[in-house]
Amino acid sequence: MNRRFVTRSPGSGEPRVGSPASLHERLSLLNAASRRIGSTLDLFETGRELMEVAVPQFADAAGVLVQDRLVSEGEFPPRTTDGSALVRRIAVGVAASTPGEYATAFPVDEVVVYEAWTPYATSMATGTPILYPRLDAVIADKIGRFWKRDSVARVLENSSFLVVPLKARGRVLGFVVFTREPSSEPFDEQDVTLGEELAARTAVCLDNARLYGHERRTALTLQSSLLPADLYRPLGLSIASRYLPASDLAGVGGDWYDVIPLPGCRAALVVGDVMGHGIRAAATMGQLRTAARTLAGLDLDPGEVLFRLNRMSQDLDPTQIATCVYATYDPVTRRCALARAGHVPPILIRPGGETELVEMPSGLPLGIGDAPAETVELTLPPGAVLAFYTDGLVESRDRDIDEGIDALRGLLAERNDDLEEVCDRTIGAQRPGHERDDIALLLARVRELSAEEVAQLTLPAETGSARRARHFARATLTGWGLTSIADTTELLVSEVVTNAILHGEGPVGLRLLRGHRLVCEVADRSPVAPVLRETSGSDDSGRGLRLVNHVARRWGFRPTAEGKIIWVEQSLP
């Protein structure tokens, strides 16, 4: 909506304005005000509606001004010590018979500080109307000098001038200025009462709009602060995302997305949607996102993560229900494991542009029942894109969810070299804000790792393998230009490989990964977890892991189908 709007009465031959002579005319004007003012929760639109009611039926020209912080922040400013007031003009109404100079003298959306001596500031400070049946040349000139515009004095001189405060719920929001030209009848005491009635009805609508705007800003601020400010960029994946809030408070909900780092340069990708809207849904979203990050740190199977997240959601708020899809990705094997809890299915876009829904059980939403979520696995080809989204992107009143998913697949099948452009194209195709729910979109493109990012070696379970592992580590880091950490890496590799040979089973796999940090992974076929023990002076066992714990940035282990992997992280120079 263009907020720089000046209302001008359409007719050019209407009679000059005078006081509504009869009780019927006054009641008719008030009835029009009750029907036409406050049809929206927008401050500027509400001001314009008052202008359409009051001009020319009550005044030749008028303006609505409110405290500026009500527009920008939805808050009342502290009372000034000098009696001045910072206000913004949100609407101007001018009768067709009134010279056009009035609109240029008082432009819409102008912000000004009214000094304490002005009738405007006086009306706000006292909460009472200020009436000048005829504004003489001296006062008109004084007001004109304050505005530093000669046109102000010309349009106000000898006019009938009425300032009425806008009061609602014990607070003064601003004021309305009504003026009549010298050729019109001046305002009288009955007009003051009528002007107060018009201002009172308008003030309540303005305050409702202020409260609505304040609550919406609060909900959006809460939701945006709980979403990741900067997504983690995992090894082997290109990431792009968008979040688009709905335009009304009822649509501000609990959509979220996240990319979470996992050991071994792997990553978890999460998209969820809390059912319901408003601040409560946004707060629940923040709790579930934090819980999902905590569970991701346990490095669990996606189905197990959703099962535990379901239990946690019931403990947080049993009345709140959410849907979620959770996936983990290994950049070396390009294996992706996924599970969903009542969420819309992810879309796989293959390198040639073909799209397909990832076949997986839908599961029950979080907060309902105790049924486990089933995990599916697939190997993603290089160049493929996985699209995660919320139902606001594909469902609306005028189309069912299947039609929406088909339309989304059509958009994603188009040229997708740049994921940011794909996000913009997808979001740009959505319905206007007042017709849609909020939307979350997360795209991940698979990239094959290069020889500068991964190196692997399989070693036999024999004592000489530790020496081969050290040589392999040094040669790899030399080729990567990381000789400054080669000595430390050799030490760590030697200790972990030796531990796998002594306490594990079968051949030992050694992998070096260069992502945000340098990761060393050692795999064996024993499911027995390593334990960090306290050692005595005469005890030789257990010293290797204590050395690893002291030197490495982080270390840990995770079970695999064949046994386990011990991983060690170092910071890159």
C-alpha positions in Angstrom: 0.0 0.0 0.0 1.2 3.5 -0.9 1.2 5.3 2.5 1.8 8.7 1.0 -1.9 9.0 0.4 -3.9 12.2 0.4 -7.7 11.8 0.5 -9.6 14.2 -1.7 -13.4 14.2 -1.8 -14.5 13.1 -5.3 -17.2 15.7 -5.9 -16.4 19.2 -7.2 -19.8 20.9 -6.7 -20.7 19.9 -3.1 -21.9 22.7 -0.8 -19.5 24.5 1.5 -18.9 22.8 4.8 -21.0 23.8 7.8 -21.9 22.3 11.1 -24.1 19.2 10.7 -27.3 20.9 11.6 -29.5 18.1 12.9 -29.1 15.3 15.3 -29.9 12.9 12.4 -26.9 14.3 10.4 -24.6 13.9 13.4 -25.7 10.4 14.1 -25.3 9.6 10.4 -21.7 10.8 10.5 -20.9 8.8 13.6 -22.6 5.7 12.1 -20.4 6.1 9.0 -17.4 6.3 11.2 -18.3 3.1 13.1 -18.7 1.2 9.8 -15.8 2.6 7.8 -13.0 3.3 10.3 -10.9 0.3 11.4 -11.5 -2.1 8.6 -7.8 -3.1 8.7 -5.1 -3.3 11.3 -2.9 -0.8 9.6 -2.2 2.7 11.1 -2.0 4.5 7.7 -5.1 2.9 6.4 -7.1 3.7 9.5 -6.1 7.3 9.3 -7.1 7.4 5.6 -10.5 6.0 6.5 -11.1 8.8 9.0 -10.3 11.3 6.3 -12.9 9.8 4.0 -15.5 10.1 6.7 -14.7 13.6 8.0 -13.9 15.3 4.7 -16.0 17.1 3.4 -18.9 16.1 5.7 -17.3 17.7 8.8 -14.3 19.7 7.6 -12.8 21.1 4.4 -9.4 19.6 5.3 -7.9 17.4 8.0 -4.8 15.5 9.0 -4.0 12.6 11.4 -0.8 12.6 13.3 0.5 10.0 15.7 3.6 9.6 17.9 6.4 8.5 15.7 7.5 5.5 17.8 4.0 4.0 17.5 4.6 3.7 13.8 8.3 2.5 13.9 8.3 0.4 17.1 4.7 0.1 18.4 5.8 1.6 21.7 4.9 4.8 23.5 7.9 7.2 23.8 8.8 8.5 27.3 7.3 11.9 28.2 9.6 14.8 27.2 10.6 17.3 29.8 10.1 20.3 27.5 6.6 19.4 26.4 7.6 18.8 22.8 6.3 15.8 20.8 7.8 13.8 17.9 4.9 12.9 15.6 4.3 11.5 12.1 1.5 12.6 9.8 -0.2 9.4 8.6 -3.1 10.8 6.5 -4.4 14.0 5.0 -7.8 14.7 3.7 -8.7 17.6 1.4 -12.1 18.5 -0.1 -12.3 18.9 -3.8 -13.3 22.5 -3.4 -10.3 23.3 -1.2 -7.2 24.7 -2.8 -4.5 22.1 -3.5 -2.0 24.1 -1.6 -3.2 22.4 1.6 -1.9 19.0 0.6 1.5 20.3 -0.3 1.7 22.4 2.9 1.1 19.2 5.0 2.6 16.2 3.3 1.8 12.7 4.4 4.5 10.7 6.3 6.3 13.8 7.4 8.0 13.5 10.9 8.2 16.7 13.0 8.9 17.7 16.6 6.1 20.0 17.8 7.2 22.5 20.3 5.4 22.9 23.5 3.7 26.3 22.6 2.0 24.9 19.5 -1.7 24.0 19.8 -0.8 20.5 18.6 1.6 19.8 21.5 -0.7 21.5 23.9 -3.6 19.3 22.9 -1.5 16.2 23.4 -0.1 17.3 26.7 -3.5 18.2 28.2 -5.6 15.6 26.5 -8.2 18.3 25.6 -9.3 19.8 22.3 -8.0 23.2 21.2 -10.4 25.3 19.2 -9.8 28.5 17.2 -13.2 29.6 15.7 -11.1 31.9 13.5 -7.3 31.6 13.4 -6.0 35.2 13.1 -3.1 36.2 11.0 -0.7 36.5 14.0 -1.1 32.9 15.1 -1.2 31.6 11.6 2.0 33.4 10.8 3.6 32.0 14.0 2.7 28.5 13.0 3.9 29.1 9.5 7.3 30.3 10.8 7.5 27.1 12.9 7.0 25.0 9.8 9.3 27.3 7.8 6.8 27.1 4.9 4.9 30.2 3.8 2.1 28.0 2.4 1.2 26.9 5.9 0.3 30.5 7.0 -1.6 31.1 3.8 -3.9 28.0 4.2 -4.5 28.5 7.9 -5.1 32.3 8.1 -8.7 33.1 9.0 -9.6 29.4 8.9 -11.6 27.6 11.6 -9.1 25.4 13.4 -9.8 22.4 15.7 -7.2 20.1 17.2 -8.5 17.0 18.9 -6.3 14.5 20.8 -6.4 10.8 19.9 -6.9 9.0 23.3 -7.2 5.3 23.8 -6.9 3.2 27.0 -5.7 6.1 29.0 -2.9 7.0 26.5 -2.6 9.9 24.0 -1.6 8.4 20.6 -1.5 11.7 18.7 -4.1 14.1 17.4 -6.4 15.1 14.5 -6.4 18.6 13.0 -9.7 19.7 11.4 -9.9 23.0 9.4 -12.6 24.9 7.6 -12.0 27.6 5.1 -12.9 31.2 5.8 -16.0 30.8 3.5 -17.3 27.9 5.6 -19.1 28.1 9.0 -16.6 28.0 11.9 -16.5 25.1 14.4 -18.7 25.5 17.5 -18.9 23.6 20.8 -21.2 20.9 19.2 -18.6 20.4 16.6 -15.9 19.9 19.2 -18.0 17.2 20.8 -18.5 15.5 17.4 -14.8 15.8 16.6 -14.0 14.1 20.0 -16.4 11.3 19.1 -14.7 10.8 15.7 -11.2 10.9 17.3 -12.2 8.5 20.0 -13.4 5.9 17.6 -10.3 6.3 15.4 -8.0 6.2 18.4 -9.3 2.8 19.5 -8.7 1.4 16.0 -5.2 3.0 15.9 -4.3 1.4 19.2 -5.6 -2.0 18.1 -3.4 -1.6 15.0 -0.5 -0.6 17.2 -1.0 -3.6 19.5 -1.3 -6.0 16.6 1.9 -4.6 15.0 3.8 -4.8 18.3 2.8 -8.5 18.8 3.6 -9.4 15.2 7.0 -7.8 15.5 7.6 -9.6 18.8 6.7 -13.0 17.2 8.8 -12.4 14.1 11.7 -11.2 16.2 11.5 -14.2 18.4 11.2 -16.6 15.4 14.0 -15.0 13.4 16.3 -14.9 16.5 15.8 -18.7 17.0 16.6 -19.5 13.3 20.3 -19.9 12.5 22.0 -16.6 11.6 24.6 -18.3 9.5 24.2 -22.0 8.4 27.1 -24.4 8.8 28.7 -25.2 5.4 29.5 -29.0 5.5 32.1 -30.7 3.5 30.8 -32.1 0.2 27.5 -30.1 0.3 26.5 -26.7 -1.1 23.7 -25.1 1.0 21.1 -22.5 0.3 18.0 -21.6 2.4 15.1 -19.2 2.7 12.6 -18.4 5.4 9.6 -16.3 4.5 7.2 -15.3 7.3 3.4 -14.9 6.6 2.2 -11.4 6.5 -0.4 -11.6 9.3 0.0 -12.5 13.0 -2.1 -15.6 12.6 0.5 -16.9 10.1 3.6 -16.3 12.2 4.3 -19.9 13.1 7.0 -22.4 14.0 8.8 -23.2 10.8 12.6 -23.9 11.2 15.6 -25.4 9.4 19.1 -26.2 10.5 22.4 -27.7 9.4 24.3 -29.4 12.2 27.9 -30.5 12.1 28.5 -34.2 13.0 31.8 -36.0 13.7 33.8 -37.1 10.6 32.8 -33.9 8.6 29.3 -35.3 8.3 26.2 -33.2 8.7 22.6 -33.4 9.8 19.9 -31.4 7.9 16.7 -30.6 9.7 13.5 -28.9 8.7 10.4 -28.7 11.0 7.1 -27.0 11.4 5.2 -26.5 14.7 1.5 -26.5 14.1 -0.3 -23.4 15.3 0.7 -19.8 15.1 1.9 -16.9 17.2 4.4 -16.4 19.8 3.7 -19.7 21.5 4.4 -21.7 18.3 7.6 -19.7 17.7 8.8 -20.4 21.3 8.1 -24.1 20.9 10.0 -24.1 17.6 13.0 -22.7 19.5 12.8 -25.5 22.1 12.5 -28.2 19.4 15.4 -26.8 17.4 17.6 -26.8 20.5 16.5 -30.3 21.4 17.3 -31.5 17.8 20.8 -30.0 18.1 21.3 -31.8 21.4 20.2 -35.1 20.0 22.4 -34.6 16.9 25.4 -34.4 19.2 24.7 -38.0 20.3 25.2 -39.1 16.6 22.1 -41.2 16.5 20.3 -42.8 13.7 17.7 -40.3 12.2 14.8 -42.5 13.2 16.1 -42.6 16.8 16.6 -38.9 16.8 12.9 -38.3 15.9 11.8 -40.9 18.4 13.6 -39.1 21.2 12.5 -35.7 19.9 8.9 -37.0 20.0 9.3 -37.9 23.7 10.9 -34.6 24.5 8.2 -32.6 22.6 5.5 -34.3 24.8 7.4 -33.3 27.9 7.8 -29.7 26.7 4.2 -29.1 25.8 1.8 -32.0 25.2 -0.7 -29.7 23.4 1.8 -28.7 20.7 2.3 -30.9 17.6 5.1 -30.5 15.1 6.3 -32.2 11.9 10.0 -32.8 11.1 12.3 -34.4 8.7 15.9 -35.3 9.8 18.7 -36.4 7.5 22.4 -37.2 8.0 25.0 -37.1 5.1 28.4 -38.6 4.8 30.5 -36.7 2.2 32.9 -39.6 1.6 30.4 -42.4 0.8 27.6 -39.9 -0.2 25.2 -41.9 1.8 22.2 -40.1 3.1 20.0 -41.5 5.9 16.5 -39.9 6.4 13.5 -40.2 8.6 10.4 -38.0 8.9 7.6 -37.5 11.4 4.5 -36.4 9.6 6.4 -34.0 7.4 6.1 -33.4 3.7 8.5 -35.6 1.8 11.9 -34.3 0.6 12.4 -33.9 -3.2 15.5 -35.3 -5.0 16.6 -33.4 -8.1 19.0 -35.5 -10.1 21.8 -34.0 -12.1 19.8 -34.1 -15.4 16.9 -32.2 -13.8 14.6 -35.1 -13.2 12.8 -34.8 -9.8 11.3 -37.5 -7.5 9.9 -37.7 -4.1 12.2 -39.6 -1.6 10.2 -42.7 -0.8 10.0 -43.0 3.0 7.3 -43.7 5.6 5.6 -40.5 6.7 5.4 -41.4 10.4 3.3 -39.6 13.0 3.9 -36.0 13.9 6.0 -35.2 17.0 3.8 -35.1 20.1 1.5 -38.0 19.0 2.0 -41.5 20.2 5.2 -43.5 20.7 5.6 -45.2 17.3 9.3 -45.2 16.1 10.2 -43.4 12.9 11.7 -45.5 10.2 15.1 -44.6 8.6 15.8 -45.0 4.9 19.2 -44.7 3.2 20.2 -43.8 -0.3 23.4 -42.9 -2.1 23.3 -39.5 -3.8 25.0 -39.0 -7.1 27.3 -36.0 -7.5 25.4 -32.9 -8.6 22.1 -34.1 -7.1 20.1 -31.7 -5.0 17.9 -32.5 -1.9 15.1 -30.1 -1.2 13.6 -29.9 2.3 10.6 -27.6 2.8 7.5 -26.9 4.9 3.9 -27.3 3.9 3.4 -23.5 3.5 5.3 -23.8 0.3 3.0 -26.3 -1.3 -0.4 -26.1 0.4 -3.1 -23.4 0.3 -6.8 -22.9 0.3 -7.1 -23.0 -3.5 -4.9 -26.1 -4.1 -4.3 -29.4 -2.3 -0.9 -30.5 -1.2 -0.3 -32.9 -4.0 -0.8 -30.2 -6.6 1.5 -27.9 -4.7 4.2 -30.5 -4.6 3.9 -31.1 -8.3 4.2 -27.4 -8.9 7.3 -27.2 -6.7 8.9 -30.1 -8.6 8.3 -28.2 -11.8 10.2 -25.2 -10.4 13.0 -27.2 -9.0 13.4 -29.1 -12.3 14.4 -25.9 -14.1 18.0 -24.8 -14.5 19.6 -25.1 -11.0 23.3 -24.2 -11.4 23.0 -21.6 -8.7 21.1 -22.7 -5.6 20.5 -19.1 -4.5 18.7 -18.4 -7.7 16.7 -21.5 -7.3 15.6 -20.3 -3.8 14.7 -16.9 -5.2 12.7 -18.4 -8.1 10.9 -20.7 -5.8 10.0 -18.1 -3.2 9.1 -15.6 -5.9 6.5 -17.9 -7.3 4.5 -18.0 -4.1 1.2 -16.3 -3.4 0.9 -12.8 -1.9 1.7 -12.6 1.8 -1.9 -12.2 3.0 -2.8 -15.5 1.4 0.0 -17.8 2.6 1.5 -19.5 5.6 5.1 -19.0 6.6 7.7 -21.0 4.5 11.0 -22.6 5.2 13.2 -24.0 2.3 16.5 -25.8 2.5 18.5 -26.9 -0.5 21.6 -29.1 -0.4 23.7 -30.0 -3.5 26.0 -33.0 -3.4 29.7 -32.4 -4.4 32.2 -35.1 -4.9 35.3 -34.8 -2.6 38.6 -34.1 -4.3 42.0 -35.6 -3.5 42.7 -32.4 -1.5 39.9 -33.2 0.9 40.0 -36.9 1.6 42.7 -39.7 1.7 42.1 -43.3 2.8 44.2 -46.4 3.6 43.4 -49.9 4.7 45.9 -51.5 7.1 46.3 -55.1 8.3 45.9 -55.7 12.1 49.6 -56.1 12.8 52.2 -54.0 14.7 54.0 -52.7 11.6 50.8 -50.9 10.5 51.3 -48.0 12.9 54.5 -47.1 11.1 52.8 -47.2 7.7 50.0 -45.0 9.1 52.5 -42.4 10.3 54.2 -42.3 6.9 50.8 -42.1 5.1 49.7 -39.2 7.4 52.9 -37.2 6.8 52.9 -37.7 3.1 49.2 -36.7 2.8 49.6 -33.5 4.9 52.8 -32.6 2.9 50.7 -32.8 -0.2 48.0 -30.7 1.3 50.5 -28.0 2.5 49.8 -28.8 6.2 53.3 -29.7 7.3 53.0 -27.5 10.3 50.7 -30.0 12.0 52.3 -33.2 10.5 54.2 -34.1 13.7 51.1 -33.8 15.9 49.0 -35.7 13.3 51.6 -38.5 13.2 51.5 -38.9 16.9 47.7 -39.0 17.0 47.4 -41.4 14.1 50.0 -43.7 15.6 48.2 -43.9 19.0 44.7 -44.5 17.6 45.9 -47.1 15.0 47.9 -48.9 17.7 44.8 -48.9 19.9 42.7 -50.4 17.1 45.3 -53.1 16.5 45.6 -54.1 20.1 42.0 -53.9 21.2 40.0 -54.1 17.9 39.4 -56.8 15.3 40.0 -57.3 11.6 41.7 -54.8 9.2 42.0 -51.2 10.2 40.7 -48.3 8.0 42.5 -45.0 8.2 40.9 -41.8 6.7 42.0 -38.2 6.7 39.5 -35.5 6.0 40.2 -31.8 5.4 37.1 -29.7 6.0 36.7 -26.9 8.5 39.2 -28.9 10.6 41.5 -31.9 10.0 39.8 -35.1 11.0 41.4 -38.5 11.4 39.2 -41.5 11.5 40.3 -45.1 12.4 37.8 -47.9 11.8 37.9 -51.5 13.1 35.5 -54.4 13.4 35.1 -54.5 17.2 32.0 -52.9 18.7 33.8 -52.4 22.1 33.9 -48.7 22.9 37.2 -47.1 23.9 37.3 -46.0 27.6 39.5 -43.2 29.0 40.9 -44.6 32.2 42.9 -43.2 35.1 46.4 -44.9 35.1 48.9 -45.5 37.8 52.6 -45.0 37.5 53.2 -48.7 36.9 50.3 -49.2 34.5 51.4 -49.0 30.8 47.9 -49.5 29.3 45.5 -46.6 28.7 48.2 -44.0 28.1 47.5 -43.7 24.4 44.0 -42.4 24.8 45.0 -40.1 27.5 47.7 -38.7 25.2 45.0 -38.3 22.4 42.7 -36.6 24.9 45.4 -34.1 25.8 46.7 -33.3 22.3 43.5 -33.4 20.1 41.0 -30.6 19.9 38.2 -33.2 20.2 37.9 -36.9 19.9 35.2 -39.6 20.2 33.8 -42.7 18.6 30.6 -43.9 16.8 29.3 -47.4 16.1 29.0 -48.7 12.6 27.4 -51.7 11.1 30.8 -53.4 11.0 32.2 -52.2 14.3 33.2 -48.7 15.3 35.1 -45.6 14.2 37.3 -43.5 16.5 37.7 -39.9 15.2 40.1 -37.2 16.2 39.9 -33.5 15.3 42.6 -30.9 15.0 42.3 -27.2 14.2 43.8 -26.2 10.9 46.7 -23.7 11.0 
